[in-house]
Amino acid sequence: MPESVNTETVSNCFGCAPRNPIGLRLVIDEDGTGCTAEFELGADYESFPGVVHGGVVASVLDELLAQAVYRSGRTSAFTSELRVRYAQPMRTGTAYTARAEVTRRDESSVRASGRIRTPDGGLVAVADGVFHLLTDEVLDQAGDRLPDSLVQALRASNRP
């Protein structure tokens, strides 16, 4: 969710909204070259006992990549491609660090990559994604395919 949108009153984002009761509630920090989040997930996100579901791992990475894309250019975008590779299971009740950065940008899309690491630096998963930019021109062309409330929120988030 773009930081210009008040996440406490507007967003129900699964990845970052602080009040979504079933969401990940990731707190994402920007450091100038990318985004980082430190987090720990519980049993609500398991696939097998003690192991976080792979789709949830992908959701963490998708959120971090999307945040890196937005914060690098202050334009909203949607995921058009996401490739995740898993190195080891993510365990419940363990602290992890996720990191993402933009790797390439053109006028209509942005590529980003990210990773999740254990406290001792071990690799859990890596992801590469392509994000289609939702510029004002793209929103103008969307016509009736998007709800007006969504278009208004996206236009507002694209403002500095």
DSSP file (Angstrom, degrees, kcal/mol; ACC not computed):
  #  RESIDUE AA STRUCTURE BP1 BP2  ACC     N-H-->O    O-->H-N    N-H-->O    O-->H-N    TCO  KAPPA ALPHA  PHI   PSI    X-CA   Y-CA   Z-CA
    1    1 A M              0   0    0      0, 0.0     6,-0.1     0, 0.0    10,-0.0   0.000 360.0 360.0 360.0 127.7    0.0    0.0    0.0
    2    2 A P    >   -     0   0    0      0, 0.0     3,-1.8     0, 0.0   156,-0.1  -0.257 360.0-126.4 -56.3 141.9    1.5    3.3   -0.9
    3    3 A E  T 3  S+     0   0    0      1,-0.3     4,-0.2    64,-0.1   154,-0.0   0.670 104.9  70.1 -68.4 -14.7    2.6    5.3    2.1
    4    4 A S  T 3  S+     0   0    0    153,-0.2     2,-0.4     2,-0.1    -1,-0.3   0.628  86.1  80.1 -76.9 -11.5    0.5    8.3    1.0
    5    5 A V  S <  S-     0   0    0     -3,-1.8     2,-1.0   152,-0.1     3,-0.1  -0.817  93.0-116.7 -95.2 134.0   -2.6    6.3    1.8
    6    6 A N    >>> -     0   0    0     -2,-0.4     4,-2.5     1,-0.2     3,-1.1  -0.574  27.2-166.8 -72.0 103.1   -3.6    6.2    5.5
    7    7 A T  T 345S+     0   0    0     -2,-1.0    12,-0.4     1,-0.3    -1,-0.2   0.693  80.8  63.2 -68.9 -18.1   -3.4    2.5    6.2
    8    8 A E  T 345S+     0   0    0      1,-0.1    -1,-0.3    10,-0.1    -2,-0.1   0.768 120.2  19.0 -78.0 -23.3   -5.2    2.8    9.5
    9    9 A T  T <45S+     0   0    0     -3,-1.1    -2,-0.2     0, 0.0    -1,-0.1   0.665 133.5  29.9-117.6 -23.3   -8.5    4.0    7.8
   10   10 A V  T  <5S+     0   0    0     -4,-2.5    -3,-0.2     1,-0.0     2,-0.2   0.862  98.6  71.3-106.7 -48.5   -8.4    3.1    4.2
   11   11 A S      < +     0   0    0     -5,-0.7     8,-0.2     1,-0.1    -1,-0.0  -0.457  33.0 176.0 -87.6 144.1   -6.4   -0.1    3.5
   12   12 A N        +     0   0    0     -2,-0.2    -1,-0.1     6,-0.1    -4,-0.0  -0.074  31.1 164.9-121.6  27.7   -7.1   -3.6    4.3
   13   13 A C     >  -     0   0    0      1,-0.2     4,-1.5    -6,-0.1    12,-0.3  -0.188  37.7-142.6 -52.3 128.8   -4.0   -4.8    2.5
   14   14 A F  T  4 S+     0   0    0      1,-0.2    10,-3.4     2,-0.1    11,-0.6   0.849  97.7  43.6 -61.3 -34.7   -3.1   -8.4    3.5
   15   15 A G  T  4 S+     0   0    0      8,-0.2    11,-2.8     9,-0.2    -1,-0.2   0.908 131.7   6.2 -79.8 -43.5    0.6   -7.6    3.4
   16   16 A C  T  4 S+     0   0    0      9,-0.2    -2,-0.1     8,-0.1    12,-0.1   0.574  82.7 118.2-126.0 -10.3    0.9   -4.3    5.3
   17   17 A A    ><  -     0   0    0     -4,-1.5     3,-0.9     1,-0.2     8,-0.3  -0.449  51.1-149.9 -66.9 125.5   -2.4   -3.0    6.8
   18   18 A P  T 3  S+     0   0    0      0, 0.0    -1,-0.2     0, 0.0   -10,-0.1   0.691  92.1  45.6 -70.6 -16.8   -1.8   -2.8   10.6
   19   19 A R  T 3  S+     0   0    0    -12,-0.4    -2,-0.1    -8,-0.2    -7,-0.1   0.385  75.1 115.8-109.2   4.0   -5.5   -3.5   11.4
   20   20 A N    X   -     0   0    0     -3,-0.9     3,-1.1    -7,-0.2    -8,-0.0  -0.643  57.3-151.4 -72.9 114.2   -6.2   -6.4    9.1
   21   21 A P  T 3  S+     0   0    0      0, 0.0    -1,-0.2     0, 0.0    -2,-0.0   0.728  93.7  32.5 -65.2 -21.2   -6.9   -9.2   11.6
   22   22 A I  T 3  S+     0   0    0     -3,-0.0    -2,-0.1    22,-0.0    -8,-0.0   0.373 100.7 107.3-111.7   3.1   -5.7  -11.9    9.3
   23   23 A G  S <  S-     0   0    0     -3,-1.1    -8,-0.2    -6,-0.1    -9,-0.1  -0.164  79.2-115.0 -78.9 172.7   -3.0  -10.0    7.5
   24   24 A L        -     0   0    0    -10,-3.4    -9,-0.2   -11,-0.1    -8,-0.1   0.744  34.5-152.1 -77.5 -25.6    0.7  -10.2    7.8
   25   25 A R        -     0   0    0    -11,-0.6    -9,-0.2   -12,-0.3     2,-0.1   0.863  21.2-172.3  54.7  41.5    1.0   -6.6    9.2
   26   26 A L        -     0   0    0    -11,-2.8     2,-0.7     1,-0.1    -1,-0.2  -0.428  18.1-147.2 -66.5 134.7    4.4   -6.1    7.8
   27   27 A V        -     0   0    0     11,-0.4    11,-0.5    -2,-0.1     2,-0.5  -0.933  21.2-159.9-102.3 115.7    6.2   -2.9    8.9
   28   28 A I  E     -A   37   0A   0     -2,-0.7     2,-0.4     9,-0.1     9,-0.2  -0.852   7.1-161.0-110.1 128.3    8.3   -1.9    6.0
   29   29 A D  E     -A   36   0A   0      7,-3.1     7,-2.5    -2,-0.5     2,-0.4  -0.850   7.6-147.1-107.1 141.5   11.3    0.4    6.2
   30   30 A E  E     +A   35   0A   0     -2,-0.4     5,-0.2     5,-0.2    38,-0.0  -0.881  16.2 177.3-105.9 137.8   12.8    2.3    3.3
   31   31 A D        -     0   0    0      3,-2.2     4,-0.1    -2,-0.4    -1,-0.1   0.263  56.3 -94.4-126.2  13.5   16.6    2.9    3.3
   32   32 A G  S    S+     0   0    0      2,-0.5     3,-0.1     1,-0.0    -2,-0.0   0.011 120.5  51.3  99.1 -29.7   17.3    4.6    0.0
   33   33 A T  S    S-     0   0    0      1,-0.3    69,-0.3    67,-0.0     2,-0.3   0.471 122.9 -42.8-115.4  -6.6   18.2    1.5   -2.0
   34   34 A G        -     0   0    0     67,-0.2    -3,-2.2    37,-0.0    -2,-0.5  -0.973  66.8 -69.7 172.1-161.5   15.2   -0.7   -1.2
   35   35 A C  E     -AB  30 100A   0     65,-2.5    65,-2.3    -2,-0.3     2,-0.3  -0.929  32.6-169.6-127.4 148.3   12.8   -1.9    1.5
   36   36 A T  E     -AB  29  99A   0     -7,-2.5    -7,-3.1    -2,-0.3     2,-0.4  -0.985   3.4-175.1-136.4 145.4   13.3   -4.1    4.5
   37   37 A A  E     -AB  28  98A   0     61,-2.2    61,-3.0    -2,-0.3     2,-0.5  -0.991  11.5-156.4-140.0 135.1   10.9   -5.8    6.9
   38   38 A E  E     + B   0  97A   0    -11,-0.5   -11,-0.4    -2,-0.4     2,-0.3  -0.933  33.2 154.1-105.4 134.6   11.6   -7.8   10.0
   39   39 A F  E     - B   0  96A   0     57,-2.2    57,-2.8    -2,-0.5     2,-0.3  -0.967  35.2-152.0-156.1 164.7    8.8  -10.2   10.9
   40   40 A E  E     - B   0  95A   0     -2,-0.3     2,-0.3    55,-0.2    55,-0.2  -0.974  18.0-153.6-144.4 130.3    7.8  -13.4   12.6
   41   41 A L        -     0   0    0     53,-0.5    52,-2.9    50,-0.4    53,-0.4  -0.824   8.5-149.4-110.9 146.9    4.7  -15.5   11.6
   42   42 A G    >   -     0   0    0     -2,-0.3     3,-1.8    50,-0.2    -1,-0.1  -0.223  41.9 -72.3-102.9-168.0    2.7  -17.8   13.8
   43   43 A A  G >  S+     0   0    0      1,-0.3     3,-1.7     2,-0.2     8,-0.1   0.682 115.5  77.5 -63.1 -21.9    0.7  -21.0   13.4
   44   44 A D  G 3  S+     0   0    0      1,-0.3    -1,-0.3     8,-0.0    -3,-0.0   0.697  98.2  46.9 -61.4 -16.6   -2.2  -19.2   11.6
   45   45 A Y  G <  S+     0   0    0     -3,-1.8     8,-3.1    11,-0.0    -1,-0.3   0.167  88.7 125.5-111.6  16.0    0.1  -19.2    8.5
   46   46 A E  E <   -F   52   0B   0     -3,-1.7     6,-0.3     6,-0.3    45,-0.1  -0.337  37.4-178.8 -76.9 154.2    1.2  -22.8    8.6
   47   47 A S  E    S+     0   0B   0      4,-2.4    -1,-0.2     1,-0.6     5,-0.1   0.650  87.0  11.4-105.9 -54.1    0.9  -25.5    5.9
   48   48 A F  E >  S-F   51   0B   0      3,-0.6     3,-2.6     1,-0.1    -1,-0.6  -0.806 112.6 -68.8-113.1 160.4    2.5  -28.3    8.1
   49   49 A P  T 3  S+     0   0    0      0, 0.0     3,-0.1     0, 0.0    -1,-0.1  -0.275 122.4   3.3 -53.4 123.7    3.1  -28.0   11.8
   50   50 A G  T 3  S+     0   0    0      1,-0.2    42,-1.5    41,-0.1     2,-0.4   0.450 110.9 103.1  82.3   0.3    5.8  -25.4   12.4
   51   51 A V  E <   -FG  48  91B   0     -3,-2.6    -4,-2.4    40,-0.3    -3,-0.6  -0.970  68.8-129.3-123.9 127.6    6.2  -24.5    8.7
   52   52 A V  E     -F   46   0B   0     38,-3.2    38,-0.4    -2,-0.4    -6,-0.3  -0.524  38.1-101.5 -71.6 136.1    4.8  -21.3    7.0
   53   53 A H    >>  -     0   0    0     -8,-3.1     4,-1.8    -2,-0.2     3,-0.7  -0.282  24.8-126.4 -57.3 138.6    2.8  -22.0    3.9
   54   54 A G  H 3> S+     0   0    0      1,-0.3     4,-2.2     2,-0.2     5,-0.1   0.811 109.2  57.9 -59.6 -32.8    4.7  -21.4    0.7
   55   55 A G  H 3> S+     0   0    0      2,-0.2     4,-1.8     1,-0.2    -1,-0.3   0.832 105.2  50.4 -67.4 -31.6    2.0  -19.1   -0.6
   56   56 A V  H <> S+     0   0    0     -3,-0.7     4,-2.2     2,-0.2    -2,-0.2   0.892 107.8  52.7 -71.5 -40.1    2.4  -16.9    2.5
   57   57 A V  H  X S+     0   0    0     -4,-1.8     4,-2.0     1,-0.2    -2,-0.2   0.927 110.2  48.9 -57.5 -45.2    6.2  -16.8    1.9
   58   58 A A  H  X S+     0   0    0     -4,-2.2     4,-2.8     1,-0.2    -1,-0.2   0.870 108.0  54.8 -62.9 -37.0    5.4  -15.6   -1.7
   59   59 A S  H  X S+     0   0    0     -4,-1.8     4,-2.5     2,-0.2    -1,-0.2   0.897 105.7  51.8 -64.3 -40.5    3.0  -13.0   -0.3
   60   60 A V  H  X S+     0   0    0     -4,-2.2     4,-2.2     2,-0.2    -2,-0.2   0.949 113.7  44.2 -59.2 -48.4    5.7  -11.6    1.9
   61   61 A L  H  X S+     0   0    0     -4,-2.0     4,-2.7     1,-0.2     5,-0.2   0.907 111.6  52.5 -65.4 -41.9    8.1  -11.3   -1.1
   62   62 A D  H  X S+     0   0    0     -4,-2.8     4,-2.5     1,-0.2    -1,-0.2   0.915 110.4  49.0 -60.0 -43.4    5.4   -9.8   -3.3
   63   63 A E  H  X S+     0   0    0     -4,-2.5     4,-2.4     2,-0.2    -1,-0.2   0.924 112.3  47.2 -63.1 -45.0    4.6   -7.1   -0.8
   64   64 A L  H  X S+     0   0    0     -4,-2.2     4,-2.3     2,-0.2    -2,-0.2   0.915 113.4  48.1 -65.1 -42.3    8.2   -6.2   -0.3
   65   65 A L  H  X S+     0   0    0     -4,-2.7     4,-2.3     2,-0.2    -2,-0.2   0.934 112.2  49.2 -62.3 -45.4    8.8   -6.0   -4.1
   66   66 A A  H  X S+     0   0    0     -4,-2.5     4,-2.7    -5,-0.2    -2,-0.2   0.890 110.9  50.1 -62.2 -39.9    5.7   -3.9   -4.6
   67   67 A Q  H  X S+     0   0    0     -4,-2.4     4,-2.8     2,-0.2    -1,-0.2   0.906 109.6  50.6 -65.6 -40.9    6.7   -1.5   -1.8
   68   68 A A  H  X S+     0   0    0     -4,-2.3     4,-1.3     2,-0.2    -2,-0.2   0.907 111.9  48.8 -62.2 -40.8   10.2   -1.2   -3.3
   69   69 A V  H  X S+     0   0    0     -4,-2.3     4,-0.8     2,-0.2     3,-0.3   0.952 114.4  44.0 -63.4 -50.3    8.6   -0.4   -6.7
   70   70 A Y  H >X S+     0   0    0     -4,-2.7     4,-3.3     1,-0.2     3,-1.1   0.947 114.2  48.5 -61.6 -48.5    6.2    2.2   -5.3
   71   71 A R  H 3< S+     0   0    0     -4,-2.8    -1,-0.2     1,-0.3    -2,-0.2   0.715 105.2  60.3 -69.2 -19.5    8.8    3.9   -3.1
   72   72 A S  H 3< S+     0   0    0     -4,-1.3    -1,-0.3    -3,-0.3    -2,-0.2   0.732 129.5   5.5 -79.1 -21.2   11.3    4.1   -5.9
   73   73 A G  H << S-     0   0    0     -3,-1.1    -2,-0.2    -4,-0.8    -3,-0.1   0.412  90.0-122.3-142.4  -0.5    9.0    6.2   -8.2
   74   74 A R  S  < S+     0   0    0     -4,-3.3     2,-0.4    -5,-0.2    -3,-0.1   0.837  73.2 121.0  56.0  36.8    5.9    7.1   -6.2
   75   75 A T        -     0   0    0     -5,-0.5    -1,-0.2    -6,-0.3    -2,-0.2  -0.999  64.4-120.7-128.2 130.7    3.7    5.5   -8.8
   76   76 A S        +     0   0    0     -2,-0.4    58,-3.3    58,-0.4     2,-0.3  -0.260  36.5 177.0 -65.2 156.2    1.3    2.6   -8.0
   77   77 A A  E     -C  133   0A   0     56,-0.3     2,-0.4    57,-0.1    56,-0.2  -0.969  22.0-134.2-153.6 162.3    1.8   -0.7   -9.8
   78   78 A F  E     -C  132   0A   0     54,-1.9    54,-2.5    -2,-0.3     2,-0.4  -0.948  32.5-102.8-124.1 152.0    0.4   -4.2   -9.9
   79   79 A T  E     +C  131   0A   0     -2,-0.4    52,-0.2    52,-0.2     3,-0.1  -0.543  39.1 167.9 -70.8 122.6    2.3   -7.5  -10.1
   80   80 A S  E    S+     0   0A   0     50,-3.1     2,-0.3    -2,-0.4    51,-0.2   0.634  71.6  17.9-106.9 -21.6    2.3   -8.9  -13.6
   81   81 A E  E     +C  130   0A   0     49,-1.7    49,-1.9     2,-0.0    -1,-0.4  -0.989  60.5 177.5-146.5 141.4    4.9  -11.6  -13.0
   82   82 A L  E     -C  129   0A   0     -2,-0.3     2,-0.5    47,-0.2    47,-0.2  -0.934   4.0-174.3-145.8 122.0    6.3  -13.2   -9.8
   83   83 A R  E     -C  128   0A   0     45,-2.9    45,-2.0    -2,-0.3     2,-0.4  -0.972   8.7-173.4-118.0 121.2    8.9  -15.9   -9.7
   84   84 A V  E     -C  127   0A   0     -2,-0.5     2,-0.4    43,-0.2    43,-0.2  -0.939   7.4-168.7-117.5 135.6    9.7  -17.4   -6.3
   85   85 A R  E     -C  126   0A   0     41,-2.8    41,-2.4    -2,-0.4     2,-0.4  -0.992  14.1-146.1-123.4 129.8   12.4  -19.9   -5.5
   86   86 A Y  E     +C  125   0A   0     -2,-0.4    39,-0.3    39,-0.2    38,-0.1  -0.796  20.5 175.9-101.4 133.6   12.5  -21.6   -2.1
   87   87 A A  S    S-     0   0    0     37,-3.4    38,-0.2    -2,-0.4    37,-0.2   0.744  71.0 -11.0-103.4 -33.5   15.8  -22.6   -0.4
   88   88 A Q  S    S-     0   0    0     36,-1.6    -1,-0.4    34,-0.1     2,-0.0  -0.976  83.5 -79.1-159.8 160.6   14.5  -23.9    2.9
   89   89 A P        -     0   0    0      0, 0.0     2,-0.5     0, 0.0   -36,-0.1  -0.347  38.5-128.9 -64.9 145.2   11.2  -24.0    4.9
   90   90 A M        -     0   0    0    -38,-0.4   -38,-3.2    34,-0.1     2,-0.3  -0.853  28.4-143.1 -91.0 129.1   10.2  -20.8    6.8
   91   91 A R  B >   -G   51   0B   0     -2,-0.5     3,-0.9   -40,-0.2   -50,-0.4  -0.681  10.8-116.2 -96.4 145.5    9.4  -21.8   10.4
   92   92 A T  T 3  S+     0   0    0    -42,-1.5   -50,-0.2    -2,-0.3     3,-0.1  -0.432  98.3  27.8 -71.0 153.7    6.7  -20.4   12.5
   93   93 A G  T 3  S+     0   0    0    -52,-2.9     2,-0.4     1,-0.2    -1,-0.2   0.661  96.3 113.6  71.0  16.3    7.9  -18.5   15.6
   94   94 A T    <   -     0   0    0     -3,-0.9   -53,-0.5   -53,-0.4     2,-0.3  -0.954  67.5-120.2-121.8 140.1   11.2  -17.5   14.1
   95   95 A A  E     +B   40   0A   0     -2,-0.4     2,-0.3   -55,-0.2   -55,-0.2  -0.584  35.5 179.6 -79.2 137.9   12.3  -14.0   13.2
   96   96 A Y  E     -B   39   0A   0    -57,-2.8   -57,-2.2    -2,-0.3     2,-0.4  -0.898  21.5-139.7-132.5 162.0   13.1  -13.3    9.5
   97   97 A T  E     -BD  38 117A   0     20,-2.1    20,-2.8    -2,-0.3     2,-0.4  -0.995  13.9-165.3-124.6 128.7   14.3  -10.4    7.4
   98   98 A A  E     -BD  37 116A   0    -61,-3.0   -61,-2.2    -2,-0.4     2,-0.3  -0.901   8.3-176.2-110.4 143.5   12.9   -9.7    4.0
   99   99 A R  E     +BD  36 115A   0     16,-2.4    16,-2.3    -2,-0.4     2,-0.3  -0.998   3.8 177.0-140.8 139.8   14.7   -7.2    1.6
  100  100 A A  E     +BD  35 114A   0    -65,-2.3   -65,-2.5    -2,-0.3     2,-0.3  -0.993   1.6 177.1-143.4 149.8   13.7   -6.0   -1.9
  101  101 A E  E     - D   0 113A   0     12,-2.5    12,-2.5    -2,-0.3     2,-0.3  -0.989  35.2-102.3-148.5 155.4   15.1   -3.5   -4.4
  102  102 A V  E     + D   0 112A   0     -2,-0.3    10,-0.3   -69,-0.3     3,-0.1  -0.580  30.1 179.6 -76.2 137.4   14.3   -2.3   -7.9
  103  103 A T  E     +     0   0A   0      8,-2.6     2,-0.3     1,-0.4     9,-0.2   0.634  64.9   5.8-112.5 -21.9   16.6   -3.8  -10.6
  104  104 A R  E     - D   0 111A   0      7,-1.5     7,-3.2     2,-0.0    -1,-0.4  -0.967  58.1-170.3-162.6 146.3   15.2   -2.2  -13.8
  105  105 A R  E     + D   0 110A   0     -2,-0.3     2,-0.2     5,-0.2     5,-0.2  -0.998   8.6 167.3-140.7 140.7   12.7    0.5  -14.8
  106  106 A D        -     0   0    0      3,-2.6    -2,-0.0    -2,-0.4     5,-0.0  -0.751  56.2 -81.3-134.0-170.3   11.2    1.7  -18.0
  107  107 A E  S    S+     0   0    0     -2,-0.2     3,-0.1     1,-0.2    -2,-0.0   0.716 124.9  26.3 -71.9 -18.0    8.2    3.9  -18.8
  108  108 A S  S    S+     0   0    0      1,-0.2    25,-2.3    26,-0.0     2,-0.3   0.575 122.7  26.2-119.7 -12.0    5.6    1.2  -18.3
  109  109 A S  E     - E   0 132A   0     23,-0.2    -3,-2.6   -32,-0.1     2,-0.4  -0.974  53.4-150.7-150.5 163.3    7.1   -1.4  -16.0
  110  110 A V  E     -DE 105 131A   0     21,-2.3    21,-2.9    -2,-0.3     2,-0.4  -0.997  10.5-148.5-135.9 139.0    9.5   -2.0  -13.2
  111  111 A R  E     +DE 104 130A   0     -7,-3.2    -8,-2.6    -2,-0.4    -7,-1.5  -0.861  21.2 176.2-104.7 143.7   11.5   -5.1  -12.2
  112  112 A A  E     -DE 102 129A   0     17,-2.1    17,-2.7    -2,-0.4     2,-0.3  -0.970  13.5-158.3-142.3 157.5   12.4   -5.9   -8.6
  113  113 A S  E     +DE 101 128A   0    -12,-2.5   -12,-2.5    -2,-0.3     2,-0.3  -0.961  15.1 169.6-135.1 155.7   14.1   -8.7   -6.7
  114  114 A G  E     -DE 100 127A   0     13,-2.4    13,-2.4    -2,-0.3     2,-0.3  -0.961  13.0-158.8-157.2 171.8   14.0   -9.7   -3.1
  115  115 A R  E     -DE  99 126A   0    -16,-2.3   -16,-2.4    -2,-0.3     2,-0.4  -0.986  14.2-137.6-153.4 157.4   14.9  -12.3   -0.6
  116  116 A I  E     -DE  98 125A   0      9,-2.5     8,-3.0    -2,-0.3     9,-1.1  -0.986  26.7-171.3-119.5 132.9   14.1  -13.6    2.9
  117  117 A R  E     -DE  97 123A   0    -20,-2.8   -20,-2.1    -2,-0.4     6,-0.2  -0.902  21.3-120.3-125.6 153.0   16.9  -14.6    5.3
  118  118 A T    >   -     0   0    0      4,-2.7     3,-2.1    -2,-0.3   -22,-0.1  -0.301  44.6 -94.6 -76.2 168.8   17.1  -16.3    8.6
  119  119 A P  T 3  S+     0   0    0      0, 0.0   -23,-0.1     0, 0.0    -1,-0.1   0.813 128.4  49.9 -58.0 -29.9   18.7  -14.4   11.6
  120  120 A D  T 3  S-     0   0    0      2,-0.0    -2,-0.0     1,-0.0     0, 0.0   0.308 127.1 -98.0 -93.1  10.6   22.1  -16.0   10.8
  121  121 A G  S <  S+     0   0    0     -3,-2.1     2,-0.1     1,-0.3    -1,-0.0   0.432  71.0 150.8  94.0  -0.5   21.9  -15.0    7.1
  122  122 A G        -     0   0    0      1,-0.1    -4,-2.7    -5,-0.1     2,-0.4  -0.387  49.4-112.9 -66.6 143.4   20.6  -18.3    5.7
  123  123 A L  E     + E   0 117A   0     -6,-0.2    -6,-0.2     1,-0.2     3,-0.1  -0.629  37.0 170.5 -82.0 129.6   18.5  -18.0    2.5
  124  124 A V  E     -     0   0A   0     -8,-3.0   -37,-3.4     1,-0.4   -36,-1.6   0.815  65.7 -21.3-100.2 -50.6   14.9  -18.9    2.8
  125  125 A A  E     -CE  86 116A   0     -9,-1.1    -9,-2.5   -39,-0.3    -1,-0.4  -0.988  51.4-153.4-159.3 153.7   13.5  -17.8   -0.5
  126  126 A V  E     -CE  85 115A   0    -41,-2.4   -41,-2.8    -2,-0.3     2,-0.3  -0.940  13.8-168.7-128.6 154.4   14.2  -15.3   -3.4
  127  127 A A  E     -CE  84 114A   0    -13,-2.4   -13,-2.4    -2,-0.3     2,-0.4  -0.993  13.3-164.3-144.0 150.0   11.8  -13.7   -5.8
  128  128 A D  E     -CE  83 113A   0    -45,-2.0   -45,-2.9    -2,-0.3     2,-0.3  -0.994  21.7-179.5-128.4 137.3   11.9  -11.7   -9.0
  129  129 A G  E     -CE  82 112A   0    -17,-2.7   -17,-2.1    -2,-0.4     2,-0.4  -0.959  24.9-145.8-139.6 156.7    8.9   -9.7  -10.2
  130  130 A V  E     -CE  81 111A   0    -49,-1.9   -50,-3.1    -2,-0.3   -49,-1.7  -0.985  19.7-163.2-119.4 133.4    7.6   -7.4  -12.9
  131  131 A F  E     -CE  79 110A   0    -21,-2.9   -21,-2.3    -2,-0.4     2,-0.5  -0.971  13.3-139.9-123.7 127.9    5.2   -4.7  -12.0
  132  132 A H  E     -CE  78 109A   0    -54,-2.5   -54,-1.9    -2,-0.4   -23,-0.2  -0.760  28.3-123.4 -87.5 122.9    3.0   -2.8  -14.5
  133  133 A L  E     -C   77   0A   0    -25,-2.3     2,-0.9    -2,-0.5   -56,-0.3  -0.448   9.3-147.1 -72.5 136.3    2.9    0.9  -13.6
  134  134 A L        +     0   0    0    -58,-3.3   -58,-0.4    -2,-0.2    -1,-0.1  -0.589  33.5 170.1-101.5  68.0   -0.5    2.5  -13.0
  135  135 A T     >  -     0   0    0     -2,-0.9     4,-2.5   -60,-0.1     5,-0.2  -0.204  52.3 -99.6 -70.6 168.2    0.2    5.9  -14.3
  136  136 A D  H  > S+     0   0    0      1,-0.2     4,-2.4     2,-0.2     5,-0.2   0.879 125.9  54.6 -57.6 -37.5   -2.6    8.5  -14.9
  137  137 A E  H  > S+     0   0    0      2,-0.2     4,-1.7     1,-0.2    -1,-0.2   0.913 108.7  46.8 -63.2 -42.7   -2.5    7.5  -18.6
  138  138 A V  H  > S+     0   0    0      1,-0.2     4,-1.1     2,-0.2    -2,-0.2   0.911 112.3  50.4 -65.2 -41.9   -3.0    3.9  -17.8
  139  139 A L  H  X S+     0   0    0     -4,-2.5     4,-0.6     1,-0.2     3,-0.3   0.872 107.6  54.1 -65.2 -36.2   -5.8    4.7  -15.4
  140  140 A D  H >< S+     0   0    0     -4,-2.4     3,-0.6     1,-0.2    -1,-0.2   0.883 110.1  47.5 -62.0 -38.6   -7.5    6.9  -18.1
  141  141 A Q  H 3< S+     0   0    0     -4,-1.7    -1,-0.2     1,-0.2    -2,-0.2   0.686  94.7  75.8 -76.8 -18.9   -7.4    3.9  -20.5
  142  142 A A  H >< S+     0   0    0     -4,-1.1     3,-2.2    -3,-0.3    -1,-0.2   0.781  71.3 169.7 -66.5 -25.8   -8.9    1.5  -17.9
  143  143 A G  G X<  -     0   0    0     -3,-0.6     3,-0.7    -4,-0.6    -1,-0.2  -0.231  66.1 -11.6  55.4-130.7  -12.3    3.1  -18.4
  144  144 A D  G 3  S+     0   0    0      1,-0.2    -1,-0.3    -3,-0.1    -2,-0.1   0.378 114.2  90.7 -85.5   4.2  -15.0    1.1  -16.7
  145  145 A R  G <  S+     0   0    0     -3,-2.2    -1,-0.2     2,-0.1    -2,-0.2   0.715  86.3  51.5 -74.1 -19.1  -12.8   -1.9  -16.0
  146  146 A L  S <  S-     0   0    0     -3,-0.7     2,-0.0    -4,-0.2    -1,-0.0  -0.929  94.7-105.3-118.8 142.9  -11.8   -0.6  -12.6
  147  147 A P    >>  -     0   0    0      0, 0.0     4,-2.2     0, 0.0     3,-0.5  -0.356  28.6-123.6 -61.8 143.3  -14.1    0.7   -9.8
  148  148 A D  H 3> S+     0   0    0      1,-0.2     4,-2.7     2,-0.2     5,-0.2   0.876 111.1  56.8 -56.1 -40.2  -14.1    4.5   -9.5
  149  149 A S  H 3> S+     0   0    0      1,-0.2     4,-2.0     2,-0.2    -1,-0.2   0.870 107.8  48.1 -62.6 -35.9  -13.1    4.3   -5.8
  150  150 A L  H <> S+     0   0    0     -3,-0.5     4,-2.7     2,-0.2     5,-0.2   0.935 111.2  49.4 -68.5 -46.2  -10.0    2.3   -6.8
  151  151 A V  H  X S+     0   0    0     -4,-2.2     4,-2.7     1,-0.2    -2,-0.2   0.917 111.7  49.7 -59.3 -43.5   -9.0    4.7   -9.6
  152  152 A Q  H  X S+     0   0    0     -4,-2.7     4,-2.3     1,-0.2    -1,-0.2   0.918 111.8  47.7 -62.3 -43.5   -9.4    7.6   -7.2
  153  153 A A  H  X S+     0   0    0     -4,-2.0     4,-2.1    -5,-0.2    -2,-0.2   0.899 113.0  48.6 -64.5 -40.7   -7.2    6.0   -4.5
  154  154 A L  H  X S+     0   0    0     -4,-2.7     4,-1.3     2,-0.2   -78,-0.3   0.916 110.8  49.9 -66.9 -42.6   -4.6    5.1   -7.1
  155  155 A R  H  < S+     0   0    0     -4,-2.7     3,-0.3    -5,-0.2    -2,-0.2   0.916 111.7  49.2 -60.9 -42.0   -4.5    8.6   -8.5
  156  156 A A  H >< S+     0   0    0     -4,-2.3     3,-1.2     1,-0.2    -1,-0.2   0.885 109.6  50.9 -64.5 -38.8   -4.2   10.0   -5.0
  157  157 A S  H 3< S+     0   0    0     -4,-2.1    -1,-0.2     1,-0.3    -2,-0.2   0.727 101.5  63.3 -73.1 -19.6   -1.3    7.7   -4.1
  158  158 A N  T 3< S+     0   0    0     -4,-1.3    -1,-0.3    -3,-0.3    -2,-0.2   0.435  84.7  95.6 -82.7   1.5    0.5    8.7   -7.3
  159  159 A R    <         0   0    0     -3,-1.2  -155,-0.1    -4,-0.2   -85,-0.0  -0.745 360.0 360.0 -92.9 138.9    0.8   12.3   -6.0
  160  160 A P              0   0    0      0, 0.0    -1,-0.1     0, 0.0    -3,-0.1   0.521 360.0 360.0 -64.8 360.0    4.0   13.3   -4.3
